[in-house]
Each structure stands twice: as structure tokens, then as C-alpha cells.
């Protein structure tokens, strides 16, 4: 008799099956949740302890210098990157348009950041794209920058790397400013959409810009 009770107690039902007896006596077994992988926990802890504090440093002087002033100086006194027959001259329309938007946005957000409310999530996407592009440009220019350290102007070649850090910090700050006005998921969605648009629009502008140059020059 006890064996039958045990067998009945351990009876499992699929959702499409009919339950024998009183359905109220059947308890639903919780779903199995796989334990998190150790590697993922390590990566999350490293990001929270090392990367986030680095990105959340409050240093407006650094942000103004490397997000607005030095990038503008680099484009004005550009000797061999985007101007003329520079090594990245075919992307000058892309770089100039993205830099123009980023410099204007950085000045506006540093001056009036919290007042933009939910729009800060959109600025976060722009700064994220600018940071990634600056990082790629800095890596591409690294060999020339190392050689150019013999000349003072060669030090400007390192500006994109420092600007990338400034852009990532601004992106993080804008997300935090947007959180009181948007849910976290919505803020991230707006940021990612704007990041994508911030890449596509300068890219399309670059295509038309090069067509105009080839037509008239």
C-alpha cells in the first residue's frame, strides 16, 4: 500500500495530459534554471569593478579637452589623414560629419546634460559610435603616431585613442542621466538605435560627398 502511495506521489504530468484525481492536490514543479557559468560571473565582476568605475570618472576637463577641443584641432591641422591624399581620405566625409555632430553634442551635453532628460539616451548612442570609430582610427594611426612622436605635432596622432575614452565616458554618463526618465530597457534600445543611425547617416553622406568631389574635381 505504501508503495502505491509513493508511486502516486511521484507521478509527473505533462501540460497536455489530464490529471487523475483532484487537480488541486498536484503541485507544479519549478522550471530548472541552469547555474551561471563561472566565466560569465568573472567577466561581470571584472566589468563592474574595473571598467564601470573607469567609465564613470567625473572629470569634465578631460571630456572637454578630448571630446571637443583636440578633435577640432586635429581636423583643422590634419596633415596626412583625411585631407588631400591622406591615408583615410576616402572616409573624410564620414569622419567630418560624425565629428561635427559629436563635438556639437559633447558641448551641449556637458553644459546642459541633465536637462535633456530622455534625449540623453540618444546622445549615448551617438557617443558610443564615435568612441568605437575613434578607437579604430587611433589603432590605424598608431604606427604613424609612434614615429611622429619625434615631432611635437605627431603627438596629435594619439588623440583618437584618448577621445575614444572620453566618448565612452560620455555615453555612460548620458545613459545614467536618461535612467530617471526611461526604463533601462527602453534607454538601451534608444541608445542602440541611435548608435546604428549615427553610423549609417555619415556613411551615406560620405558616399554622396565622394561623388560630388569626383564630379567637380
N, C-alpha and C positions, 0 to 999 in steps of 0.2 A: 504493500500500500504506500509506504513511504517513497519507494522508487518511482511510482506513478506520479506522486506529487512533485517530486524533483524534476521529472521529465516535463511535466506540465508547466512548472515554474520557469524552466529554461527554454521554453518554446519561443522561437523568434518568428515574426510575421513580416512579410513584405508589404509595402503600402497598397499593392493591388489585391491582396488576399483578404478574405473575410475572416473576422476574428471569432473563434469558437468561445461561447460563453459570454460573460459580461464584459463589454469593451472597456468599461471604466476601471477594471482591475489590471489592465495592461499598461505598463509604463513604457514610454518612448525612450529608447536608448539614445544618448547624445552622440552626435557625429564625432568621428575620430579626427582629431586635429594633429597633424604631424608636428613634432617638435622643431623649433627653428634650428637651422644649420649653424654650427659653431662659427663657420667662416663669415656668415651674414652678421652674426652678433658682433664679431670682431670689427668688421667694416663699419657697422653702425656706431659702435663705441668710438672708433678712431675718428669718424666724421664729426661726431658730437663733441669730442674732447679737443680735437686738433683743428679741424677745418672750420667749423662754425665759429669758434672764438676768434680765429684769424679773420674771417669774413665780417665779423660784427664789430671790429675795432672802430671806435668813433674818432676819426681823425679827418676833419673836414679840409685841413690844409693839404694833406696828401691827395684827397679826392679832387680838390680844385686844381692842383698842380698837374696831376696825371690824367684827369678826365677832361680837362678843358684847355688849360694854358699850353702845356707842352705838345699835345696833339696838334693844336692850331699852329704852333711854331714849326713843327715838323713838316706840315703840309705847305707852309709858306716858303720855308727854306729847303725844300726837298731837292737834293742834288741828283739822285740817281735811282729813285724807287718808282715813283709814279709819273713824274714829269718827263717830257721828251721821249727818249728811247730807254726809259728806266726798266729795271728787271721785272717790275709788276705794272708796267704802263698800260697793258691791255685791260687791267682791272681798275683804272683810275676813276672811271665814272661810278663804279660800285663803291670804292673807298671814299671818294669825296662826298657822295650823297649820304652814306651811312655815317661818316664822321660829322658832317654838318648837323644831322638830326641828333646825334649823340651829344655833341658839345652843347647844342641849344638845350637839350633835355637835362643834361647834367647841371647846367647853370640854374635852370628853372627849379629842378627838384631840390638842389642844395639850398636854394633861397626859400622855396615855398613848399617843400616836400609834403609835410603832413596835411597841408590844406587841399591837396589834390584828392584826398580820400580814396575811393575805389580805383581811380585812374592810376594810382601808383602801381597797381598790378600790371598795367600795360607798359609803364616805364620800366618795370622789372624785366619784361621780355626784351625790350629794346637794348637794355644794358647787358643782358645775358648774351644776345647775339653779338654785340660789339665786343664783349670780353672774349668770346671764342674767336672772332675774326682777328682781334688784336694779338691774341696768343699765337695764332697760326702765322701772322705776319712777323711777329717777333722771332719765332723759330726759324722762319725762312731767311730773315736778315741776320741771324746770329753769327754766321761766319764772317760776313762783312763788318758787323759791329765789333767783333773781336779784333779784326785787322784795323778798323777805324779808330780804335782807342788810342793809337799813336797820334791822332789828330783830335782836337777838342770836339769838333763837330761830329766826329764818329760816335761820341757817346750818346747822341740822339737816337742811334740805332737801337738802343736798349729801351727806348721809351715805350714801344708797343707792349713789352713784357710787363712793365710797371703799370701801364694803362689797363692791361687785362685784369690785374689785381684790383685796381680802382673800380673797374666796371662790375666785377663780381661782387665787390662790397656794396656798390650802389644798388645792384639788383637785389641783394639780400635785404638791404635797408628798405627798399620800396615794397617788398613783399610784407615786411613787418608793419609798414605804415598802412598797407591795404587791409590787413587782417581784421581790424575793428569794424570795417565796412563790408567785408565779404567773407563768406565761408572759405576755409582753407582750400577745399577742392575747387571752388569757383575761382579763387585767386590764382591757383596754379594753372587752371585751364586758360584763363585770360593771359597769363604770362607766356605760356607755350604758344598760344595762337599769335600773340604779338611778336614773339621771337621769330616765328616762321615768317610772318609778314615783313618783319624788319630785314630779313634776308632776301626774300623774293622781290620786293619793290626796288631796292638798289640794284639787284641783278638785272631786272628788266630795264631799268634806267640805263645801266651800263651797256646793254645791247643797242639801245637807240642812240646812246651817246657815241659809241664807236661808229655806227652807221653815218651819223652826221659828220664826224671827223673825216671819215673816208670819202664822203661826198664833197665836202668843201675844201679839204686839204689833201 
